[in-house]
């Protein structure tokens, strides 16, 4: 019973329409970012479902920290929207590596600045600025 409540809360978090109109829209946004980074010799990562979404708001940016399941396991990605330039496409940040399960870690300073790092030193942080946003329709 508790799991259903947690799942409902997670899906409810997706209702923040400045990011995602639905779970499907969130998956499309993630998949577009993954496809942009896809290397021809590697296994294609396919986003399958959203595990959870958390939001961080600063004066200049709004971030969605998305944990999702893909065919390669549990992953995460940070999607950033620039509040000073609302028509600009969101940027995405993901950590990748071979030696550990790489995740994007976010740190919020007392002054509100947000810093992103990778969970392991062997990970590489990949940021793209042209991940096309999925349509805001349900």
C-alpha positions in Angstrom: 0.0 0.0 0.0 2.8 2.5 0.8 4.4 1.9 -2.5 1.3 3.0 -4.4 1.3 6.3 -2.4 5.0 6.8 -3.2 4.3 6.1 -6.9 1.4 8.5 -6.9 3.5 11.2 -5.3 6.3 10.7 -7.8 3.9 11.0 -10.8 2.2 14.0 -9.2 5.6 15.7 -9.1 5.6 15.5 -12.9 2.6 17.8 -13.1 4.8 20.8 -12.9 4.0 22.0 -16.4 7.0 24.3 -16.8 8.9 21.1 -17.2 6.6 18.2 -18.1 3.0 17.8 -18.9 3.1 14.1 -18.3 5.4 11.1 -17.7 5.4 10.5 -21.4 6.6 14.1 -22.1 9.4 13.6 -19.5 10.5 10.3 -21.1 10.5 12.0 -24.5 12.7 14.9 -23.2 15.1 12.4 -21.7 15.2 10.2 -24.8 15.9 13.2 -27.0 18.9 14.1 -24.8 20.1 10.5 -24.7 19.8 10.2 -28.5 21.8 13.4 -29.0 24.7 11.8 -27.0 24.4 8.3 -28.5 27.7 6.9 -29.8 27.5 4.7 -32.8 29.6 1.9 -31.2 27.8 1.8 -27.8 24.5 0.2 -26.7 21.6 2.6 -27.2 20.1 3.7 -23.9 16.3 3.7 -24.0 14.4 5.5 -21.2 11.6 3.2 -20.0 10.0 4.9 -16.9 10.4 7.7 -14.5 11.3 6.8 -10.9 11.2 10.2 -9.3 11.5 13.9 -10.1 12.7 16.7 -7.7 12.8 20.3 -8.5 15.3 23.0 -7.5 14.6 26.7 -8.1 17.1 29.6 -8.0 16.7 33.2 -9.1 18.0 32.5 -12.6 17.4 28.8 -13.2 14.9 26.0 -12.5 16.2 22.4 -12.4 14.5 19.0 -12.5 16.5 16.1 -11.1 15.0 13.1 -12.8 15.7 9.5 -11.8 14.6 7.1 -14.5 14.9 3.4 -15.5 16.4 2.6 -18.8 17.5 -0.6 -20.5 20.9 0.1 -18.9 19.6 0.4 -15.3 18.6 3.2 -12.9 20.1 6.5 -14.2 19.6 10.2 -13.5 19.7 13.4 -15.5 19.3 17.1 -14.6 17.2 19.2 -16.9 17.9 23.0 -16.5 15.7 25.8 -17.7 17.0 29.3 -17.8 14.4 31.6 -16.2 16.0 34.7 -17.6 15.6 33.3 -21.2 12.3 31.3 -21.0 12.2 30.6 -24.8 15.6 29.0 -24.7 15.6 25.2 -24.9 16.6 23.4 -21.7 20.0 22.0 -21.1 20.6 18.5 -19.8 23.4 17.2 -17.6 24.3 13.5 -17.2 27.3 11.6 -15.8 28.7 8.6 -17.6 31.5 6.1 -16.8 32.6 2.5 -16.9 33.9 1.9 -13.4 30.9 2.9 -11.3 27.3 3.7 -11.4 27.6 7.4 -12.3 25.0 9.8 -11.0 24.7 13.6 -11.1 24.9 15.1 -7.6 23.6 18.5 -6.9 24.7 20.7 -4.1 22.8 23.8 -3.0 24.9 26.5 -1.3 23.6 28.8 1.4 23.4 31.6 -1.1 21.2 29.5 -3.4 23.9 28.6 -6.0 23.6 25.1 -7.4 26.7 23.1 -8.2 26.6 19.8 -10.1 29.2 17.1 -9.8 29.5 13.4 -10.7 29.2 10.7 -8.0 32.5 9.1 -8.9 35.8 10.6 -10.0 36.0 8.2 -13.0 32.7 9.6 -14.4 32.5 12.3 -17.1 29.9 15.0 -16.9 28.1 15.6 -20.2 26.0 18.7 -20.6 24.0 19.4 -23.7 22.3 22.7 -24.4 20.0 21.7 -27.2 17.8 18.9 -25.8 14.5 19.6 -27.4 11.6 19.8 -25.0 8.7 17.5 -25.5 5.3 19.1 -26.3 3.5 20.5 -23.2 0.3 18.6 -23.9 -1.1 15.7 -22.1 
